[in-house]
Amino acid sequence: MKDLQDLWSEIQEKTLEEDEISAIVNRKSVSELVRFKRLLYVELYSSWALLAILFFFHKAVGNEITLLIFITVLLGTLLNIITLRKLQQLQLLEDVKSFLKKTIKVLWTFVIGFIVSIQMVGVIVIITVKILRQNLMSWSEWFSSAEGTSVLIVLFVIEVVLLSYAWIFYVRRIHSLKKLLEEMNH
């Protein structure tokens, strides 16, 4: 029993101070931010690799598909570079809460840009396919045709996959940062 009392008396009664809590939150928020940046860099480099591969095989793929992939990579590259620059500008100040708020705002802006880019590419694909294949048909006839319906179904599936990707890799990280911010406020 005496050993147990000695162990108990050795335990410090000191609780975590605000600076220590702030340091822990700092590490958590920075690690989430580092993961997000790493993901953006992976996406950026893989899209450039796709573009380089496409450059060598563009004749086999066709000019229209090459142009669509180029536009998609260009939009994604711009979005990733702008977001990475904004994230580089954010610095940990003495106020962790304001850093988290600014980071969350930048990341939500990126997610909104990602969703808008998906929609823009979808519209470009629909217009390109319609003009190249069935320029003489009206839009309503083309949408009700087998080709128009199949293009819409394929684009819908692609959008669901991309939105799921955004949820898994972007939104969940943003929610963890928001949760961290909420814990700080309590």
N, C-alpha and C positions, 0 to 999 in steps of 0.2 A: 504494500500500500504506500509505503514511503517513497518507493521509486516512482510510482504514478504521481504522487504529489510533487516530487522534484521535477518531473517532466512538465507537469502542468504549470508550475511556477516559472519554468524557463520560457514558456510561450509568451511572446510579447503581447502586451495589451494594446499596443499602438495599432490604429487602423490606418488604412491608406489615406494619404493626404491628397488634396486636390491636385497638386503637381504630379503625383504618381498616377492618379486616375487619368489626368490629361495626357501623360506620356503613353499610357496603355491605349487610349483612344487614338492617339496620334499614330501609333504603330499599326493598329487595325485599319484605320482609314487610309493610310499610306499604302498598306499591302493590297487593299482592294483596288486602289487607284493604279498601282503597279500592274496588277493582273489585267485591268481594263486596258492600260497602255500596251501591254504585251500582246493582248488579243488584237488591238488595232494594228500593231506592227505586223503580226502574222498575216492578217487579212490584206494589208497593203502589199507585202512582199509576195504573197501567193497570187494576188491579182496581177502584179507585174510579171510574175513567172508565166501565168496564163497568157498574158499579152505577148510575151516573148515567144512562147510556143506557137501561138496563133500567127505570129509574124512569119514563121517558117512554113506553116501549113495553110496560109490564107487562100491559096488557090484551090485546095481540096475542099475547104469549107464553104467558100462562096463569099462574094463581096458584101451581101446583105447581112449575113450572120457575123462576118468580121466587123462590120460597122456597128452592129448592135452590141457586140461584146466590147468593142472599143468604147462606146458611149457609156456602157455600164461600168467598165473599169475606171473611166475618167470621172464619173460621178462619185463612185466609191472612193477613189483616190483623193479627190477634193474634200469630201466629207471627212475622211480619216485624217488628212493633213491639217485641216482647219481645227478639228477637235484636238489633235495632238498638240498643236501650237497653243491652243487655249489652256490645255492641261499643263503645259510647260510654264505658262505664265502664272499659274496658281502657285503660290508659295505658302508654306506653313508659316503663318504669322503667330504671334503669341496667342491669338484667339482661334482655338480649334473649331469652335462652332461656326464661325464665319467661313473658315476654310471648307468645312463640310457642306455648308449651304451653297457656296460658290461652285464646288465640285459637282454637287448634285444637279445644280442648274445647268452646268456645261454638259453633263452626261445626258440629261433629259433633252437638251437641244440636239445632241447627236442622235438620240433615238428617234426624235421627230423627223430629223433630216433623213435618217435611214428609211423610215416609213414613206416619206414623201418621194425619196429616190426610187423606191420599189414601185410606187404608183406611176411615176414618170416613165420608167423603163417599160412598164406594162403598156402604157398608152402608146409609146413609141413602137413597141413590137406590134401591137394591134394595127396601127396605121400603116406600118411598113408591110406587114403581111397582106393587108387588104389591098393596098395600092399595087404591090408586085403581082399578086395572084388574080384578083378579081376587081380590077379598076372600073369595069363597065357596070358592075352591080351597084345597086344603092346600098347604103349602110344597113338598113333594116333587112334587106334580102340577104346580105352577106352574113349578118349576125344569126339569122335563122337557118342558114345553109349548114351543111355538115362541117365544112372547113371552119367557118366562123365559130360554130359551137365548140369544135374541138380545140381551137386556139384559146377560147375563153376558159375552157375546162383546164387546159394545161397551165395557163397563166394563174388560174385560181389555186391550183395545187402548188405551184411555185411560190405564190404569195403566202400560202399557209405555212409552207416549209420555212420561208424567210422570216415570217413573223414569229414562228416557234423558235427559230434561231435567236432572234432579237430578245425574246422572252428569257430563254435559257442563259444567254451569254451577256446580255446588257441589263435588262430590267431587273433581274434578280440581284445583280451586284448593286444597282442603284438602291433597291429596297434594303439591302443590308447596310448601306451607308445611311439611309434614312432612319433605319432602326437604331443605328449607333447614335445618330443625332437625337432621336427621341429619348434614348437612355440617358444621354447627357443632360437633357432638359428636366429629367425627373430627379 
